[in-house]
Amino acid sequence: MPGSQFSVLQEDVCVPSRRVLVTGATGLLGRAVCREFQNSGWWVVGTGYRRARPRLLRCDLLDEDAVRTLVHDYKPDVIVHCAAERRPDVVERHTEAAVNLNVHATATLAKEAAGSGVFFLYISTDYVFDGRNPPYGEDDSPNPLNLYGRSKLEGERETLRHCPGAAVLRVPVLYGEVEFVAESAVTALWPRVQEGAAESCTLDHCLQRFPTDARDVAAVCRKLSERGIQDRSIRGIFHFSAKERMSKYEMAVAMAQAFNLPSSHLIPLTEQPAGSAVRPVNSELNCSRLELLGLSVEPRPFRAAITDCLWPFLPDKRWRQTVFH
Ligand SMILES: NC(=O)c1ccc[n+]([C@@H]2O[C@H](COP(=O)([O-])OP(=O)(O)OC[C@H]3O[C@@H](n4cnc5c(N)ncnc54)[C@H](OP(=O)(O)O)[C@@H]3O)[C@@H](O)[C@H]2O)c1
C-alpha cells in the first residue's frame, strides 16, 4: 500500500482519490499547504527532515534513492515542493548545501514527477528579480541579486527542464501560523515591537515588501493543483502576492497599532544594512495570470492576519482573554 513504509499525516477511513505529497511540511508554508489540502478532502503525505515528527515522513531530499522510493511508493497526483533553504544570509554562508537542496533536490523531484505523470508545483520567490523595475510579470526577465534568488531561479529552470508540465509559483515574503516568532521574517519583528519605549530600535524602511499570509498561498496551491490535474495547459510560471506594500518598519508599526502598543521607539532606517545578502528594493509581483484563470484568492488584510498569527505569543494573557474570548 502506498505510503505504508511511512507514517502518514492523514489517512481517512474512506481513502480520498486525490493524493498530494508536500515537501517541507514541517516548514511555515508546508504546514499551511498540508492543512489546506486536508481540509479539502485530499489524502496528504507531508515530508520533513530535522523537524519531522511521528505524523510526518522523514525524508532527506538530497538522497536521490529516497526521493525515488517516496514518489514510487506513494504515487501522488500532485507534489507541492516547499522544502528549501530560504534564508538569504544562510545561503551566502552555506552555499553548497543550499544549492544541493534548492537546485539538485528540485531536479530529482521534477524528474520523478515527470516520469510518473505527477502535477509538480515548485514554490519560488520574488527574489528572482532585481527589484529595479516593478511590478514584474511572469514573462519578465529575472536577475537575482543574491545567491538565494539565484538558487531558486536555478530550481525553477531545473523544474521546467525536467518536467515541462510543471507549475512554478513565485511568492513574496511570507508570514503565518508560526511555531516560534523567528520562523518568519515578518513575525521576527514582534520582539522588537514589544521592547516598547524601553529601547529605541531601528528597522529597515528602504526595501518595499508585500507580506503575504502562508494560508492564502496554500489556498492558491490547492486551486492550481486541482485545475492542473484536469487541465494540462496549467503549466509554467505564476505569481501570487498580497497587495499591501510595506517596509519592515511599517509592518512593525502596524503590529504595534494592532495590539495597542507604543511605536515611538521604532526608528525607520533608509539604508540597507551592511553585511547581509543584498535584497531587491521592490520586487512587486504582477499576479494577473492567476487572477485571469480564476485561480487566485483575496489576500487577507495584513493587520487582521498578523494579529491572528501573533496572539499566541502575547505575554499578557488577560489581554488575550479580553480581546479574543
Ligand atoms: N518564508 C518566506 O518568506 C518565503 C518567501 C518567498 C518564497 N519562499 C519559498 O517558499 C517555500 C517554503 O518556505 P518556508 O518559509 O515554508 O521554509 P521553511 O519554513 O524554512 O521550511 C523549510 C523546509 O525545508 C525542509 N528541509 C530542509 N532541508 C531538507 C532536506 N535536506 N530534506 C528534506 N527537507 C528539508 C525543512 O525540514 P526540517 O525543518 O524538518 O528540517 C522545512 O520543512 C520555499 O521554497 C521558499 O523558497 C518562502
The ligand as an SDF file (V2000), in Angstrom:
LIG
                    3D

 48 52  0  0  0  0  0  0  0  0999 V2000
    9.3020   32.1600    4.0150 N   0  0  0  0  0  0  0  0  0  0  0  0
    9.3220   33.1440    3.1060 C   0  0  0  0  0  0  0  0  0  0  0  0
    9.3010   34.3500    3.4400 O   0  0  0  0  0  0  0  0  0  0  0  0
    9.3750   32.8070    1.6340 C   0  0  0  0  0  0  0  0  0  0  0  0
    9.3020   33.8370    0.6930 C   0  0  0  0  0  0  0  0  0  0  0  0
    9.3210   33.5280   -0.6670 C   0  0  0  0  0  0  0  0  0  0  0  0
    9.4110   32.2080   -1.0610 C   0  0  0  0  0  0  0  0  0  0  0  0
    9.5030   31.2220   -0.1390 N   0  0  0  0  0  0  0  0  0  0  0  0
    9.6190   29.8450   -0.5900 C   0  0  0  0  0  0  0  0  0  0  0  0
    8.5530   29.1100   -0.0140 O   0  0  0  0  0  0  0  0  0  0  0  0
    8.9690   27.7690    0.2380 C   0  0  0  0  0  0  0  0  0  0  0  0
    8.6420   27.4110    1.6710 C   0  0  0  0  0  0  0  0  0  0  0  0
    9.3560   28.2730    2.5370 O   0  0  0  0  0  0  0  0  0  0  0  0
    9.1780   28.1740    4.1280 P   0  0  0  0  0  0  0  0  0  0  0  0
    9.2700   29.5460    4.6590 O   0  0  0  0  0  0  0  0  0  0  0  0
    7.9930   27.3370    4.4500 O   0  0  0  0  0  0  0  0  0  0  0  0
   10.5160   27.4110    4.5200 O   0  0  0  0  0  0  0  0  0  0  0  0
   10.9260   26.9000    5.9670 P   0  0  0  0  0  0  0  0  0  0  0  0
    9.8830   27.2260    6.9720 O   0  0  0  0  0  0  0  0  0  0  0  0
   12.3260   27.3760    6.2020 O   0  0  0  0  0  0  0  0  0  0  0  0
   10.9410   25.3100    5.7990 O   0  0  0  0  0  0  0  0  0  0  0  0
   11.9320   24.6780    5.0460 C   0  0  0  0  0  0  0  0  0  0  0  0
   11.5470   23.2210    4.9200 C   0  0  0  0  0  0  0  0  0  0  0  0
   12.5740   22.5400    4.1740 O   0  0  0  0  0  0  0  0  0  0  0  0
   12.8310   21.3030    4.8430 C   0  0  0  0  0  0  0  0  0  0  0  0
   14.1780   20.8170    4.5590 N   0  0  0  0  0  0  0  0  0  0  0  0
   15.3430   21.4270    4.8000 C   0  0  0  0  0  0  0  0  0  0  0  0
   16.3690   20.6200    4.4300 N   0  0  0  0  0  0  0  0  0  0  0  0
   15.8320   19.4790    3.9470 C   0  0  0  0  0  0  0  0  0  0  0  0
   16.3520   18.2640    3.4180 C   0  0  0  0  0  0  0  0  0  0  0  0
   17.6700   18.0440    3.2760 N   0  0  0  0  0  0  0  0  0  0  0  0
   15.4940   17.2890    3.0420 N   0  0  0  0  0  0  0  0  0  0  0  0
   14.1570   17.4800    3.1800 C   0  0  0  0  0  0  0  0  0  0  0  0
   13.5930   18.6060    3.6460 N   0  0  0  0  0  0  0  0  0  0  0  0
   14.4250   19.5950    4.0460 C   0  0  0  0  0  0  0  0  0  0  0  0
   12.6720   21.6500    6.3120 C   0  0  0  0  0  0  0  0  0  0  0  0
   12.5240   20.4750    7.0720 O   0  0  0  0  0  0  0  0  0  0  0  0
   13.0070   20.4230    8.6280 P   0  0  0  0  0  0  0  0  0  0  0  0
   12.7310   21.7710    9.2090 O   0  0  0  0  0  0  0  0  0  0  0  0
   12.1640   19.3310    9.2080 O   0  0  0  0  0  0  0  0  0  0  0  0
   14.4680   20.0920    8.5850 O   0  0  0  0  0  0  0  0  0  0  0  0
   11.4210   22.5150    6.2710 C   0  0  0  0  0  0  0  0  0  0  0  0
   10.2670   21.7040    6.2510 O   0  0  0  0  0  0  0  0  0  0  0  0
   10.4570   27.7240   -0.1250 C   0  0  0  0  0  0  0  0  0  0  0  0
   10.5800   27.1940   -1.4070 O   0  0  0  0  0  0  0  0  0  0  0  0
   10.8860   29.1700   -0.1140 C   0  0  0  0  0  0  0  0  0  0  0  0
   11.9570   29.3890   -1.0040 O   0  0  0  0  0  0  0  0  0  0  0  0
    9.4640   31.4900    1.2100 C   0  0  0  0  0  0  0  0  0  0  0  0
  1  2  1  0
  2  3  2  0
  2  4  1  0
  4  5  1  0
  4 48  2  0
  5  6  2  0
  6  7  1  0
  7  8  2  0
  8  9  1  0
  8 48  1  0
  9 10  1  0
  9 46  1  0
 10 11  1  0
 11 12  1  0
 11 44  1  0
 12 13  1  0
 13 14  1  0
 14 15  2  0
 14 16  1  0
 14 17  1  0
 17 18  1  0
 18 19  2  0
 18 20  1  0
 18 21  1  0
 21 22  1  0
 22 23  1  0
 23 24  1  0
 23 42  1  0
 24 25  1  0
 25 26  1  0
 25 36  1  0
 26 27  1  0
 26 35  1  0
 27 28  2  0
 28 29  1  0
 29 30  1  0
 29 35  2  0
 30 31  1  0
 30 32  2  0
 32 33  1  0
 33 34  2  0
 34 35  1  0
 36 37  1  0
 36 42  1  0
 37 38  1  0
 38 39  2  0
 38 40  1  0
 38 41  1  0
 42 43  1  0
 44 45  1  0
 44 46  1  0
 46 47  1  0
M  CHG  2   8   1  16  -1
M  END
$$$$
